[in-house]
């Protein structure tokens, strides 16, 4: 685990910070532990995702401690509207990561909680990144790549690649799905591309709780 103080569950300070970020993104940052997610938009469950219900059931008990704000998907499904640019600038969808469990994180340099959790995401990728798992951080700053690139270099992020969507479409599409209420937004997606769970707000992704959740999602 990185040496910085774990973020833990969202405090009033974090909620206030993320609320500002949510206003900038055009959404209100709200942290609510509900019975399930996945009823907010037009995506539908596919035959491929029916088996993901068993995975959701197995990892739900692991959504505790530092990752207690994670909410299980009520109806696992493909998020076909999610797209962004890869490190080479070419468009990608979640199909690009087929065969891998993915922790998709939306962040921006103006979002203070996003900036704070980035070293933890970097540490998680360093320790657990493999041909079976990848952290995919998607930056939604407007403008060119220079600002997010500079930020990641300054804080020593060396295991994460820079994925980008300067149109903020990926955030808006997830907002329509009822999955994004502010920044950061983190989605856990299985190796078939099916949504398992989602979180609005920061977490200590380098914690033992987070690692246990990822191991459960991978099935290891």
Buried (B, 14 or more C-beta within 10 A) or exposed (E): BBEEEBBBBBEEEBBEBBBBBBEEBEBEBEBEEEEEBBEEBEBEBBEBBEEBBEBBEEBBEBBEBBBBBBBBBBBBBBBBBBBBBBEEEEEBBBEBBEEBBBBBBBBBBBBBBBBBBBBBBBBBBBEBBEEBBBBBBBBBBEEEBEBBEEBBEEEEBEBBBBBBBBEBBBBBBBBBBBBBBBBBBBBBBBBBBBBBBBBBBBBBBBBEBBBBBBBBBBEE
